[in-house]
Protein backbone atom coordinates (compact mmCIF):
# COMPACT_ATOMS: atom_id res chain seq x y z
CA UNK A 1 0.00 0.00 0.00
CA UNK A 2 1.31 3.47 -0.97
CA UNK A 3 0.08 6.62 0.82
CA UNK A 4 0.92 10.04 -0.64
CA UNK A 5 0.11 13.38 0.98
CA UNK A 6 1.45 16.90 0.97
CA UNK A 7 4.55 17.35 3.12
CA UNK A 8 4.11 19.77 6.01
CA UNK A 9 7.84 20.43 6.44
CA UNK A 10 9.53 20.59 3.02
CA UNK A 11 13.31 20.66 2.92
CA UNK A 12 13.47 23.27 0.13
CA UNK A 13 11.26 26.10 -1.02
CA UNK A 14 8.44 24.65 -3.07
CA UNK A 15 6.44 26.14 -5.91
CA UNK A 16 2.72 25.72 -6.49
CA UNK A 17 2.89 23.38 -9.52
CA UNK A 18 5.37 21.06 -7.76
CA UNK A 19 4.42 20.67 -4.09
CA UNK A 20 6.52 18.51 -1.80
CA UNK A 21 5.07 15.09 -1.10
CA UNK A 22 5.34 12.77 1.85
CA UNK A 23 5.11 9.18 0.56
CA UNK A 24 4.63 6.21 2.88
CA UNK A 25 4.94 2.63 1.64
CA UNK A 26 3.39 -0.15 3.69
CA UNK A 27 4.92 -3.54 2.86
CA UNK A 28 3.02 -6.57 4.08
CA UNK A 29 3.35 -10.30 3.63
CA UNK A 30 7.05 -10.45 4.55
CA UNK A 31 7.98 -13.15 7.01
CA UNK A 32 10.64 -11.47 9.14
CA UNK A 33 10.97 -14.57 11.32
CA UNK A 34 11.99 -16.80 8.43
CA UNK A 35 14.52 -19.37 9.55
CA UNK A 36 16.99 -21.36 7.53
CA UNK A 37 16.53 -25.12 7.37
CA UNK A 38 19.89 -26.20 8.78
CA UNK A 39 19.31 -29.79 7.64
CA UNK A 40 19.24 -28.77 3.97
CA UNK A 41 22.16 -29.68 1.74
CA UNK A 42 22.16 -26.11 0.38
CA UNK A 43 23.15 -24.58 3.73
CA UNK A 44 26.73 -23.70 4.65
CA UNK A 45 28.55 -21.60 7.20
CA UNK A 46 29.04 -17.96 6.25
CA UNK A 47 32.58 -17.63 7.61
CA UNK A 48 32.90 -14.07 6.32
CA UNK A 49 30.46 -12.97 9.04
CA UNK A 50 31.86 -15.26 11.73
CA UNK A 51 32.71 -13.94 15.19
CA UNK A 52 36.20 -15.43 15.45
CA UNK A 53 37.17 -13.75 18.72
CA UNK A 54 34.31 -15.55 20.42
CA UNK A 55 35.10 -18.81 18.62
CA UNK A 56 38.78 -18.74 19.62
CA UNK A 57 37.91 -17.89 23.22
CA UNK A 58 35.39 -20.72 23.53
CA UNK A 59 37.74 -23.23 21.90
CA UNK A 60 40.45 -22.26 24.38
CA UNK A 61 38.08 -22.46 27.35
CA UNK A 62 36.52 -25.79 26.29
CA UNK A 63 37.22 -28.71 28.61
CA UNK A 64 38.31 -31.65 26.44
CA UNK A 65 39.09 -34.00 29.35
CA UNK A 66 36.03 -36.17 28.59
CA UNK A 67 37.25 -37.03 25.10
CA UNK A 68 40.67 -38.04 26.42
CA UNK A 69 39.10 -40.61 28.75
CA UNK A 70 37.08 -42.33 25.99
CA UNK A 71 38.25 -45.75 24.82
CA UNK A 72 35.99 -46.01 21.76
CA UNK A 73 37.53 -44.05 18.86
CA UNK A 74 34.17 -43.70 17.08
CA UNK A 75 32.46 -42.28 20.16
CA UNK A 76 35.36 -39.90 20.74
CA UNK A 77 35.28 -38.69 17.14
CA UNK A 78 31.51 -38.17 17.25
CA UNK A 79 31.78 -36.30 20.56
CA UNK A 80 34.55 -34.06 19.19
CA UNK A 81 32.65 -33.06 16.05
CA UNK A 82 29.40 -32.50 17.95
CA UNK A 83 31.15 -30.10 20.29
CA UNK A 84 33.02 -28.41 17.42
CA UNK A 85 29.91 -27.85 15.31
CA UNK A 86 28.03 -26.57 18.34
CA UNK A 87 30.71 -23.90 18.81
CA UNK A 88 30.56 -23.08 15.09
CA UNK A 89 26.77 -22.72 15.26
CA UNK A 90 27.17 -20.20 18.07
CA UNK A 91 29.90 -18.17 16.36
CA UNK A 92 29.20 -18.35 12.61
CA UNK A 93 25.86 -17.75 10.87
CA UNK A 94 24.56 -19.98 8.13
CA UNK A 95 23.41 -19.04 4.67
CA UNK A 96 21.74 -20.72 1.73
CA UNK A 97 23.84 -21.73 -1.26
CA UNK A 98 22.25 -20.64 -4.51
CA UNK A 99 22.34 -23.45 -7.04
CA UNK A 100 23.21 -22.33 -10.56
CA UNK A 101 22.96 -24.02 -13.94
CA UNK A 102 26.00 -22.12 -15.21
CA UNK A 103 29.54 -23.54 -15.05
CA UNK A 104 31.49 -22.66 -11.93
CA UNK A 105 34.10 -20.83 -14.02
CA UNK A 106 31.56 -18.35 -15.45
CA UNK A 107 32.25 -14.90 -13.96
CA UNK A 108 29.26 -12.74 -12.93
CA UNK A 109 29.71 -10.49 -15.99
CA UNK A 110 29.03 -13.37 -18.40
CA UNK A 111 25.97 -14.53 -16.46
CA UNK A 112 24.63 -10.97 -16.44
CA UNK A 113 25.09 -10.63 -20.22
CA UNK A 114 23.38 -13.99 -20.85
CA UNK A 115 20.36 -12.96 -18.80
CA UNK A 116 20.25 -9.58 -20.53
CA UNK A 117 20.34 -11.30 -23.92
CA UNK A 118 17.39 -13.50 -22.92
CA UNK A 119 15.39 -10.46 -21.84
CA UNK A 120 16.16 -8.69 -25.12
CA UNK A 121 15.17 -11.79 -27.08
CA UNK A 122 11.81 -12.02 -25.32
CA UNK A 123 11.17 -8.34 -25.95
CA UNK A 124 12.19 -8.70 -29.60
CA UNK A 125 9.81 -11.61 -30.16
CA UNK A 126 6.99 -9.55 -28.67
CA UNK A 127 7.66 -6.09 -30.15
CA UNK A 128 10.11 -6.75 -33.05
CA UNK A 129 12.22 -3.67 -32.34
CA UNK A 130 15.35 -3.47 -34.48
CA UNK A 131 17.38 -2.02 -31.61
CA UNK A 132 16.69 -5.16 -29.56
CA UNK A 133 17.96 -7.34 -32.41
CA UNK A 134 21.11 -5.23 -32.69
CA UNK A 135 21.71 -5.53 -28.95
CA UNK A 136 21.17 -9.29 -29.10
CA UNK A 137 23.82 -9.64 -31.83
CA UNK A 138 26.22 -7.44 -29.89
CA UNK A 139 25.69 -9.42 -26.67
CA UNK A 140 26.05 -12.75 -28.46
CA UNK A 141 29.40 -11.72 -29.91
CA UNK A 142 30.65 -10.36 -26.58
CA UNK A 143 29.49 -13.44 -24.67
CA UNK A 144 31.38 -15.78 -27.03
CA UNK A 145 34.58 -13.79 -26.61
CA UNK A 146 34.26 -13.65 -22.83
CA UNK A 147 33.45 -17.38 -22.55
CA UNK A 148 36.58 -18.25 -24.55
CA UNK A 149 38.67 -16.05 -22.26
CA UNK A 150 37.13 -17.50 -19.10
CA UNK A 151 37.55 -21.07 -20.39
CA UNK A 152 41.25 -20.57 -21.16
CA UNK A 153 41.77 -18.90 -17.79
CA UNK A 154 40.02 -21.76 -15.97
CA UNK A 155 42.09 -24.39 -17.80
CA UNK A 156 45.29 -22.50 -16.99
CA UNK A 157 44.39 -22.25 -13.30
CA UNK A 158 43.38 -25.94 -13.23
CA UNK A 159 46.68 -27.02 -14.77
CA UNK A 160 48.56 -25.03 -12.13
CA UNK A 161 46.41 -26.38 -9.28
CA UNK A 162 46.90 -29.99 -10.39
CA UNK A 163 50.64 -29.59 -9.87
CA UNK A 164 50.42 -27.71 -6.57
CA UNK A 165 47.18 -29.12 -5.10
CA UNK A 166 45.97 -32.36 -6.77
CA UNK A 167 43.18 -32.67 -4.20
CA UNK A 168 41.36 -29.71 -5.79
CA UNK A 169 40.80 -31.76 -8.97
CA UNK A 170 39.04 -34.56 -7.10
CA UNK A 171 37.08 -32.04 -5.06
CA UNK A 172 35.77 -30.56 -8.30
CA UNK A 173 34.96 -33.99 -9.76
CA UNK A 174 33.12 -35.06 -6.62
CA UNK A 175 31.22 -31.79 -6.65
CA UNK A 176 30.06 -32.41 -10.22
CA UNK A 177 29.15 -35.99 -9.37
CA UNK A 178 27.40 -34.87 -6.16
CA UNK A 179 29.20 -37.49 -4.12
CA UNK A 180 31.52 -37.75 -1.14
CA UNK A 181 34.76 -39.63 -0.61
CA UNK A 182 33.00 -42.68 0.88
CA UNK A 183 30.57 -44.37 -1.55
CA UNK A 184 26.99 -44.89 -0.43
CA UNK A 185 26.75 -48.57 -1.43
CA UNK A 186 29.37 -51.19 -2.29
CA UNK A 187 29.30 -54.88 -3.12
CA UNK A 188 31.88 -56.85 -1.13
CA UNK A 189 31.93 -60.64 -1.44
CA UNK A 190 28.39 -60.63 -2.88
CA UNK A 191 26.29 -58.85 -0.19
CA UNK A 192 25.45 -55.18 -0.67
CA UNK A 193 26.77 -52.92 2.10
CA UNK A 194 25.42 -49.43 2.76
CA UNK A 195 26.58 -48.62 6.29
CA UNK A 196 29.57 -46.20 6.40
CA UNK A 197 31.22 -48.21 9.19
CA UNK A 198 30.73 -51.52 7.35
CA UNK A 199 32.04 -49.94 4.12
CA UNK A 200 35.21 -48.76 5.88
CA UNK A 201 35.69 -52.19 7.46
CA UNK A 202 35.25 -53.86 4.05
CA UNK A 203 38.03 -51.75 2.55
CA UNK A 204 40.26 -52.61 5.51
CA UNK A 205 39.57 -56.33 5.08
CA UNK A 206 40.22 -56.19 1.34
CA UNK A 207 43.47 -54.22 1.37
CA UNK A 208 44.86 -56.08 4.36
CA UNK A 209 44.37 -59.36 2.49
CA UNK A 210 46.20 -58.37 -0.71
CA UNK A 211 49.55 -57.36 0.79
CA UNK A 212 52.42 -59.67 1.66
CA UNK A 213 55.06 -58.51 4.13
CA UNK A 214 58.71 -59.22 3.36
CA UNK A 215 60.49 -60.24 6.58
CA UNK A 216 63.87 -60.75 4.90
CA UNK A 217 64.87 -57.11 5.30
CA UNK A 218 68.13 -56.73 7.27
CA UNK A 219 67.39 -53.24 8.52
CA UNK A 220 65.84 -53.17 12.02
CA UNK A 221 62.38 -51.64 12.44
CA UNK A 222 61.89 -51.57 8.67
CA UNK A 223 59.26 -53.62 6.89
CA UNK A 224 59.00 -53.80 3.11
CA UNK A 225 55.46 -54.13 1.81
CA UNK A 226 55.08 -56.05 -1.43
CA UNK A 227 51.73 -55.54 -3.15
CA UNK A 228 50.39 -58.93 -4.15
CA UNK A 229 46.81 -58.80 -5.34
CA UNK A 230 44.89 -62.06 -5.53
CA UNK A 231 42.00 -61.18 -7.81
CA UNK A 232 40.14 -64.42 -7.17
CA UNK A 233 39.59 -63.64 -3.50
CA UNK A 234 37.09 -60.78 -3.68
CA UNK A 235 35.77 -57.94 -5.74
CA UNK A 236 34.62 -54.54 -4.51
CA UNK A 237 32.02 -52.90 -6.72
CA UNK A 238 31.20 -49.23 -6.11
DAUR-V610098 format. One record per residue. N is the residue number from 1. SS is DSSP state (h for helix, s for strand, l for the rest). PSI is psi in whole degrees, 0 to 359 (none if undefined). BURIAL is 1 if it has 24 or more other C-alpha atoms within 12 Angstrom, else 0. Layout:
n=N ss=SS psi=PSI burial=BURIAL
n=N ss=SS psi=PSI burial=BURIAL
This chain:
n=1 ss=l psi=135 burial=0
n=2 ss=s psi=126 burial=0
n=3 ss=s psi=125 burial=0
n=4 ss=s psi=130 burial=0
n=5 ss=s psi=167 burial=0
n=6 ss=s psi=137 burial=0
n=7 ss=l psi=131 burial=0
n=8 ss=l psi=334 burial=0
n=9 ss=l psi=78 burial=0
n=10 ss=l psi=150 burial=0
n=11 ss=l psi=331 burial=0
n=12 ss=l psi=168 burial=0
n=13 ss=l psi=129 burial=0
n=14 ss=l psi=155 burial=0
n=15 ss=s psi=165 burial=0
n=16 ss=l psi=316 burial=0
n=17 ss=l psi=340 burial=0
n=18 ss=s psi=74 burial=0
n=19 ss=l psi=155 burial=0
n=20 ss=l psi=141 burial=0
n=21 ss=s psi=148 burial=0
n=22 ss=s psi=109 burial=0
n=23 ss=s psi=127 burial=0
n=24 ss=s psi=132 burial=0
n=25 ss=s psi=120 burial=0
n=26 ss=l psi=115 burial=0
n=27 ss=l psi=123 burial=0
n=28 ss=l psi=167 burial=0
n=29 ss=l psi=9 burial=0
n=30 ss=l psi=126 burial=0
n=31 ss=l psi=99 burial=0
n=32 ss=l psi=346 burial=0
n=33 ss=l psi=21 burial=0
n=34 ss=l psi=131 burial=0
n=35 ss=l psi=152 burial=0
n=36 ss=l psi=135 burial=0
n=37 ss=l psi=102 burial=0
n=38 ss=l psi=345 burial=0
n=39 ss=l psi=353 burial=0
n=40 ss=l psi=149 burial=0
n=41 ss=l psi=347 burial=0
n=42 ss=l psi=19 burial=0
n=43 ss=s psi=136 burial=0
n=44 ss=s psi=165 burial=0
n=45 ss=s psi=136 burial=0
n=46 ss=l psi=85 burial=0
n=47 ss=h psi=344 burial=0
n=48 ss=h psi=335 burial=0
n=49 ss=h psi=14 burial=0
n=50 ss=l psi=149 burial=0
n=51 ss=l psi=89 burial=0
n=52 ss=h psi=333 burial=0
n=53 ss=h psi=317 burial=0
n=54 ss=h psi=319 burial=0
n=55 ss=h psi=315 burial=0
n=56 ss=h psi=321 burial=0
n=57 ss=h psi=319 burial=0
n=58 ss=h psi=327 burial=0
n=59 ss=h psi=321 burial=0
n=60 ss=h psi=327 burial=0
n=61 ss=h psi=352 burial=0
n=62 ss=l psi=135 burial=0
n=63 ss=l psi=111 burial=0
n=64 ss=l psi=19 burial=0
n=65 ss=h psi=330 burial=0
n=66 ss=h psi=321 burial=0
n=67 ss=h psi=332 burial=0
n=68 ss=h psi=338 burial=0
n=69 ss=l psi=358 burial=0
n=70 ss=l psi=140 burial=0
n=71 ss=l psi=338 burial=0
n=72 ss=l psi=118 burial=0
n=73 ss=h psi=325 burial=0
n=74 ss=h psi=317 burial=0
n=75 ss=h psi=321 burial=0
n=76 ss=h psi=319 burial=0
n=77 ss=h psi=318 burial=0
n=78 ss=h psi=319 burial=0
n=79 ss=h psi=317 burial=0
n=80 ss=h psi=313 burial=0
n=81 ss=h psi=326 burial=0
n=82 ss=h psi=316 burial=0
n=83 ss=h psi=321 burial=0
n=84 ss=h psi=314 burial=0
n=85 ss=h psi=331 burial=0
n=86 ss=h psi=319 burial=0
n=87 ss=h psi=323 burial=1
n=88 ss=h psi=320 burial=1
n=89 ss=h psi=327 burial=1
n=90 ss=h psi=340 burial=0
n=91 ss=h psi=347 burial=1
n=92 ss=l psi=127 burial=1
n=93 ss=l psi=167 burial=1
n=94 ss=s psi=153 burial=1
n=95 ss=s psi=160 burial=0
n=96 ss=s psi=140 burial=0
n=97 ss=l psi=120 burial=0
n=98 ss=l psi=120 burial=0
n=99 ss=l psi=139 burial=0
n=100 ss=l psi=146 burial=0
n=101 ss=l psi=356 burial=0
n=102 ss=l psi=154 burial=0
n=103 ss=l psi=152 burial=0
n=104 ss=l psi=340 burial=0
n=105 ss=l psi=5 burial=1
n=106 ss=l psi=122 burial=1
n=107 ss=l psi=162 burial=0
n=108 ss=h psi=329 burial=0
n=109 ss=h psi=320 burial=0
n=110 ss=h psi=316 burial=1
n=111 ss=h psi=320 burial=1
n=112 ss=h psi=319 burial=0
n=113 ss=h psi=322 burial=1
n=114 ss=h psi=316 burial=1
n=115 ss=h psi=322 burial=0
n=116 ss=h psi=322 burial=0
n=117 ss=h psi=321 burial=1
n=118 ss=h psi=320 burial=0
n=119 ss=h psi=320 burial=0
n=120 ss=h psi=323 burial=1
n=121 ss=h psi=318 burial=1
n=122 ss=h psi=319 burial=0
n=123 ss=h psi=324 burial=0
n=124 ss=h psi=320 burial=0
n=125 ss=h psi=331 burial=0
n=126 ss=h psi=320 burial=0
n=127 ss=h psi=340 burial=0
n=128 ss=l psi=42 burial=0
n=129 ss=l psi=134 burial=0
n=130 ss=h psi=330 burial=0
n=131 ss=h psi=329 burial=0
n=132 ss=h psi=320 burial=0
n=133 ss=h psi=320 burial=0
n=134 ss=h psi=321 burial=0
n=135 ss=h psi=325 burial=1
n=136 ss=h psi=314 burial=1
n=137 ss=h psi=320 burial=0
n=138 ss=h psi=317 burial=0
n=139 ss=h psi=320 burial=1
n=140 ss=h psi=316 burial=0
n=141 ss=h psi=317 burial=0
n=142 ss=h psi=323 burial=0
n=143 ss=h psi=317 burial=1
n=144 ss=h psi=317 burial=0
n=145 ss=h psi=316 burial=0
n=146 ss=h psi=325 burial=1
n=147 ss=h psi=319 burial=1
n=148 ss=h psi=317 burial=0
n=149 ss=h psi=315 burial=0
n=150 ss=h psi=323 burial=0
n=151 ss=h psi=314 burial=0
n=152 ss=h psi=321 burial=0
n=153 ss=h psi=319 burial=0
n=154 ss=h psi=318 burial=0
n=155 ss=h psi=319 burial=0
n=156 ss=h psi=316 burial=0
n=157 ss=h psi=321 burial=0
n=158 ss=h psi=318 burial=0
n=159 ss=h psi=320 burial=0
n=160 ss=h psi=322 burial=0
n=161 ss=h psi=328 burial=0
n=162 ss=h psi=324 burial=0
n=163 ss=h psi=320 burial=0
n=164 ss=h psi=328 burial=0
n=165 ss=l psi=80 burial=0
n=166 ss=l psi=336 burial=0
n=167 ss=h psi=332 burial=0
n=168 ss=h psi=328 burial=0
n=169 ss=h psi=312 burial=0
n=170 ss=h psi=330 burial=0
n=171 ss=h psi=318 burial=0
n=172 ss=h psi=318 burial=0
n=173 ss=h psi=316 burial=0
n=174 ss=h psi=327 burial=0
n=175 ss=h psi=319 burial=0
n=176 ss=h psi=327 burial=0
n=177 ss=h psi=353 burial=0
n=178 ss=l psi=52 burial=0
n=179 ss=l psi=171 burial=0
n=180 ss=l psi=180 burial=0
n=181 ss=l psi=327 burial=0
n=182 ss=l psi=123 burial=0
n=183 ss=l psi=156 burial=1
n=184 ss=l psi=325 burial=0
n=185 ss=l psi=137 burial=0
n=186 ss=s psi=160 burial=1
n=187 ss=s psi=115 burial=0
n=188 ss=s psi=112 burial=1
n=189 ss=l psi=49 burial=0
n=190 ss=l psi=304 burial=0
n=191 ss=s psi=149 burial=0
n=192 ss=s psi=134 burial=0
n=193 ss=s psi=130 burial=0
n=194 ss=l psi=0 burial=0
n=195 ss=l psi=131 burial=0
n=196 ss=h psi=321 burial=0
n=197 ss=h psi=317 burial=0
n=198 ss=h psi=325 burial=0
n=199 ss=h psi=315 burial=1
n=200 ss=h psi=318 burial=0
n=201 ss=h psi=325 burial=0
n=202 ss=h psi=319 burial=1
n=203 ss=h psi=321 burial=1
n=204 ss=h psi=314 burial=0
n=205 ss=h psi=319 burial=0
n=206 ss=h psi=309 burial=1
n=207 ss=h psi=334 burial=0
n=208 ss=h psi=341 burial=0
n=209 ss=h psi=352 burial=0
n=210 ss=l psi=13 burial=0
n=211 ss=s psi=142 burial=0
n=212 ss=s psi=129 burial=0
n=213 ss=s psi=135 burial=0
n=214 ss=s psi=111 burial=0
n=215 ss=l psi=9 burial=0
n=216 ss=l psi=3 burial=0
n=217 ss=l psi=134 burial=0
n=218 ss=l psi=338 burial=0
n=219 ss=l psi=133 burial=0
n=220 ss=l psi=147 burial=0
n=221 ss=l psi=23 burial=0
n=222 ss=l psi=131 burial=0
n=223 ss=l psi=124 burial=0
n=224 ss=s psi=128 burial=0
n=225 ss=s psi=121 burial=0
n=226 ss=s psi=116 burial=0
n=227 ss=s psi=125 burial=0
n=228 ss=l psi=96 burial=0
n=229 ss=l psi=125 burial=0
n=230 ss=l psi=100 burial=0
n=231 ss=l psi=342 burial=0
n=232 ss=l psi=351 burial=0
n=233 ss=l psi=307 burial=0
n=234 ss=l psi=162 burial=0
n=235 ss=l psi=137 burial=0
n=236 ss=s psi=120 burial=1
n=237 ss=s psi=122 burial=0
n=238 ss=l psi=none burial=0
